[in-house]
Amino acid sequence: MKFILNDELIDDNTLPSDFTALRYLREKRGLTGTKEGCASGDCGACTLLVGALEDGELTYSTLNSCITPMQSLTGKHVVSVEYLSKTGELHPAQQAMVASHGSQCGFCTPGFVLSLAGLYENKQGCEQPIDREAVCDAISGNLCRCTGYRPIIDAGMSMVKGSMARKEIMKESDEPPYVELMSKNDSIKTQLESLQTERHDSSNYLQPTDLEQLAYALKLNPAAVLIAGGTDLMLENTQRYRDFETLIDVSRVAELKHLHTGEASLTIGASVTYSELENFSKTLYPQINALLSRIASRQIRNRGTIGGNVANASPIADLPPLLLAFDADIQLLKNDGSTRAVNIADFYQGYKQTQLAKDEMIASFDVSLDKLAQFHRFYKVSKRMEDDISSVMLAVRFDVDNGILSDVRLAFGGMAATPIRGLKAEAALTDKLINDEQALNQAIEALRSELTPMSDMRASAKYRLDMACNLIRKAWLELNGSDVVTFSGHAVSDSILSAGLEGCTHA
């Protein structure tokens, strides 16, 4: 594998397939600024900044190095916290943290700094200032156990202003100008461009770039394990100490990365990441975008994939209810190249059981454009705003024809062993006027009779059922034009801040 670590070109083919980036930095390179806090991608102490060329531009994203195989970063620019002050001058993110007193015990600080540095680098050349929402999104996967979020957020919001002020000072100073280390560094770009022309396979970690190469890799390695983002799979290694021999990385297979609108449907490739779908849906499908911003953290969304979320078959996954509400079709791909389509309603067979055969993988999802154009809402209830698992998830779709509900979908996650629909509740609303409150009450009573939620550490069965009923009422109110308050973003009003709840976005 070849990649750039800070400012050094690395060529190393000695690593096991599952050797994490965190272990590589600390054990092989002595770069101990990157910390291990949880080994499960939850705390952000291990955050790395990774640069890649996209349409000729060098952009950076954060990831959790504790659950990222080092070999998956071939052809990339890997930035550890030590690199930020390589020139002897603090990076604007570091300087802002110092000025705002953003570090307390310091254990989590390197991760916060790299998350803020990524935000800063990607905002270069952008006229819009870095606002609170952007900062909170950037650090959504970084936990501060000293509860020091306010000065960290202040530091993030001051970065661009501080950078501009420093440049003005430098114009009238004999001091050398700030040396660009990342996004504006032509040397890094040139090296990455040369790496793009090379194959990156090793003997135990294969990275096919099209279906033909993937089929060949599977033929030669029938016992290999497939990996895309690996945000769940790698927990087998870090939490259960499972060793993987050969991994086939499908995250670069072009046919699995498709994200486009056709004549009748939206096609989402299985290897599309949450962040990629988030960016795509920002303008076209704001409700989908809002849900995606609630899934995990920025670091996880940068690597986790849509196909992985569905194939994992977790009962608390957030995307299966969404796909169930839209009656999505799943394209399954066999190792021999043949395909078959399965509707999402038929895909799950039981707890952690799906229709996937041993020689199959998810290739893509097809969602009807007509159904995407209908009224839809997604509600996720969890104890924290981000980086948390749903206690209850509801995906709603209403098709309205001349004031009549001609089609209704109420899909739930976190309620049973698989994602489920409230079929009786749907029937109670179908063919009724959209403002028929009696029909709504009948639907809620029907839901109470047909759902038997589980109880666990996140919520009791009674809480889940009450919340599910209330969410249906909320969706019905929104359908009828009520201005229903939904606290679903990172921005916090001054009135809330003045009430002493400045940390509520992480509560």
Secondary structure, 3 states (H helix, E strand, C coil): CEEEECCEEEECCCCCCCCEHHHHHHHHCCCCCCCCCCCCCCCCCCEEEEEEEECCEEEEEEEEHHHCEHHHHCCCEEECHHHHHCCCCCCHHHHHHHHCCCCCCCCCHHHHHHHHHHHHHHHCCCCCCCCHHHHHHHCCCCCCCCCCHHHHHHHHHHHHHHHHHHHHHHHCCCCCCCCCCCCCCHHHHHHHHHHHCCCCCCCCEECCCCHHHHHHHHHHCCCCEEECCCCCCCHHHHCCCCCCCCEEECCCCHHHCCEEECCCEEEEECCCEHHHHHHHHHHHCHHHHHHHCCCCCHHHHHHCEHHHHHHCCCCCCCHHHHHHHCCCEEEEEECCCCEEEEEHHHHEEECCEECCCCCEEEEEEEEEHHHHCCEEEEEEECCCCCCCCCCEEEEEEEEEECCEEEEEEEEEECCCCCCEECHHHHHHHCCCECCCHHHHHHHHHHHHHHCCCCCCCCCCHHHHHHHHHHHHHHHHHHHCCCCCCCCCCCCCCHHHHHCCCCCHHHC
